[in-house]
Amino acid sequence: MTSPRLTKSNFKLGMECKQKLKYYKAKYPSTLQDNDMLEFFAEGGFMVEAIAHAVMLQGNPAAEFEVTLQHDRYQARVDGWESFSDRAVLTEIKATSVESADSDQFFSRSGDVVSGWRPYLLDITFQVMVAQLAYPSLEIQPRLCVVNKTKRTNLEGIYKNIEIVDENVAERDKPRAVFTGNRAALAADHFLEFIDVSKAVDSLMDEVIESSQDLLHFLDGKQPDFLPERTASLCRGCEFRGVGLTPNGFEECWGPSPSDSPHFLDLHQGYRSKDQKAAFNAMRDAGNHRLVDVPDGVVDAGGSWGPPRRHQVRVAREGREFQDPRLVSELEQVTYPIHFIDFEASRIPVPYLAGMKPYEQVAFQFSCHTLRAADATTLEHSQWLNLRDAYPNDEFVRELRKAIGESGTVLVWSHYERTTLIGVRRQLRERGVLDASLERWFEGLVGRETVEGDDREPSATRMLDLLQLSKQFYCHPAMNGSHSIKRVLDSIWAAGDFLWTDPWFVQYYKVDRDGQPMDPYRTLALAIDGSPLSSVLGLDAADVVNGDAVTDGVGAMRAYQELIYGRKRGDDSYRNTLAAALYRYCGLDTAAMVMIWRYWLTKRVTPQ
C-alpha cells in the first residue's frame, strides 16, 4: 500500500485539526469541499495571481508558476519559482493586504510571529522546507507577494485585462487567470509588495519540520492513542459535520448527535469565558451534548448576546417559537414612509478604474421596498444596478436618495448597509463631490462622521436594524441560534401560511416534491433557465441557494464583474440575463425583510 503524501494543503489542514486531515485523506464527504475555490473567487485570488505573474515575468521572463516540488513524501505546489545557479526565489502570492513592505509587521513586540500572519507564514515555510530538501545545493529565498492597499493606480482597464482561462481544469482546484494588457506599464505602476520573509521562515522552520513529521506519523497510524481535541471553536463549523454525510467524520469524533435536542455546540456565540469553557468541557466529558441541558448560568452569561442565547435555549426546551411583546412595540415606533433596503457591493484587490486603490469599495446595486403608511395596500419597489464601466458610487448615492428621500425610517438587516454608506461618504468627500446638501442627507441617515477628539453623543439616524431586533426579541426552533435573514425567513415562511397567498409575496410560493413550501431563496435556482446563478458563472460546484452568505456574495460579485467586464460584455442577451438575476437576488433580500416584518406584526397563537 502506498504511503500517503503530505502536500501543502494537507499540512495546513493538519495544523488546524489532525482528524480533519484524516477524513480528507479518506475522502469523507464534506459540506465545504468547494469552499476554498469560492473564497478564492470572493477574495480575488485569481486576479492577484494574474497581476503578480505579469509583474514577475516582466522582471524575469524565465519565472515559472504552479511548480510542483517534491521530496520523498513531501509535496508542495509553489505559486512562483525563479531558479538561478546558486539560489531560487520562491514566491507565495496571497490576496491579502498590507500598508507597507516592512517585514517587521509580521512580528509582535515580543518577537513572535503575529497570529494573524501565522497561517500564511507556516504555509510558505512548509514550501521552503520541501524546496530545501528537493534542491539542497540552492539557497531558497522566500517572498510573500501581497497587495498594498494604500497604492492608487493610474492605469485604466487593469481589471478588464484579466481573463480566466481554465476554470474547470481537473488537476487544479482553483481557476487560473492571465493579464492580457501592457505588461511593462503594469510593472511600472502596480500595487503589489514582494516582501522578503526569510526571518519569519527561519523562526518557524523547526516547528514546521517537527509538525510535518508528526502529521506523517499520524497518517501512518503510529499514534493509536491520539484523541480528537473536540473544542467548541474548532468543531462547531466542522466541514465534516452535516446531516446526510456518510461516513460522518464529526460523529466519529463526537458520537451520534442528540435526537431530542439541538447540539450544545450550537449555542449562540459559543463558550467564551473560562467558566463557560469549563462547563462545556464538563458536559462534553460526560457525554451530554444536549443544548437544552446547558446550565442557565452559562446561557445567561452572555452580555449583549445574552438575550438571543436565552431565547435559543428556551425555544429548544419548549419546542415552539418565542416573540417578546416588546418587538411589536419597537416596530410600531417607526416613522413612515418606511424603506427596506439592501446593497450589493464589491471590495476586490484589483481596482476597477484608474484613480482607485485596491480593495476600494464599489457599491453597484441596491433594492428598496417602501411602505408609505401603516395601512398601505401597495408595496413599492425601486432598484438600481450599475450597468456602465464607470465609477458607480456617486450615481448609487443619487439613486438611493431618490428612493428613500429625506425622511422616514430606513430598515436594514445588519450593519452592512450603514458601514457601506459611511465608506461611500468618505470616498465621495475625497473625490470632492460631497456638497453640503448631500452631507446633511448622509448625517441624517448614518450619523455624523467620526472625528478624532469629538466627544459629542452620537447623532440620531434614520436606520433601524431588524437583525438586532430579531436577536433581542425573537427566536424560532428552526433557526437553531442563527439570526441570518435567510434562516429567519425560512423559519417564518414555513409557519406563516398567510404569507403564501399575500399578493406581495405570492411570487415566492413554490412547493418541493413532497408538497412542502420551499424556502424563497431556493426558488432563485430558477433564475436563469432553470440553473443556479453559480453554474452560469462557472462556479459549477457552488449552490448559491443554500443559504450560505459567502456563496451568495460570490455569485452576486461574479455576476456584476461578468456584466461589466466579462468576455461577453458585448452580448446584450447575456447581459440582460445576468442583470435580471442580480435584480432578483437583491430584490428578495428586501422582500424578505418585508415578509419578516409582516409576520412579526401579525397576531398569532404560538408566541408567548
Secondary structure, DSSP 8 states (H G I E B T S, - for coil): -----EEHHHHHHHHH-HHHHHHHHTT---TTTTHHHHHHHHHTHHHHHHHHHHHHHHH-TT-EEEEEEEETTEEEEEEEEEE-SSEEEEEEEEEEEESS--GGGGB-TTSSB-GGGHHHHHHHHHHHHHHHHH-TTSEEEEEEEEEETT-----S-TGGGEEE--TT-TT-SS--EEE-S-HHHHHHS--EEEEE-HHHHHHHHHHHHHHHHHHHHHHTT--TT------HHHHTT-TT--TT-SS-HHHHHH-S--SSS-BGGGSTT---SHHHHHHHHHHHHTT--BGGGS-HHHHH--GGGHHHHHHHHHHHHHSS-EE-THHHHHHTT--SSEEEEEEEEE--SS-SSTT--TT--EEEEEEEEEESSTT----EEEEEE--SSS--HHHHHHHHHHHH-SSSEEEESSSHHHHHHHHHHHHHHHTT---HHHHHHHHHHH-----TT--S-----SEEEHHHHHHHHEE-GGGTT---HHHHHHHHHHH-HHHHT-TTTGGG--B-TTS-B--GGGGGGGTBTTB-HHHHTT-TT--TTSS-HHHHHHHHHHHHHHHHHSTTTT-HHHHHHHHHHHHHHHHHHHHHHHHHHHHHHS--SS--
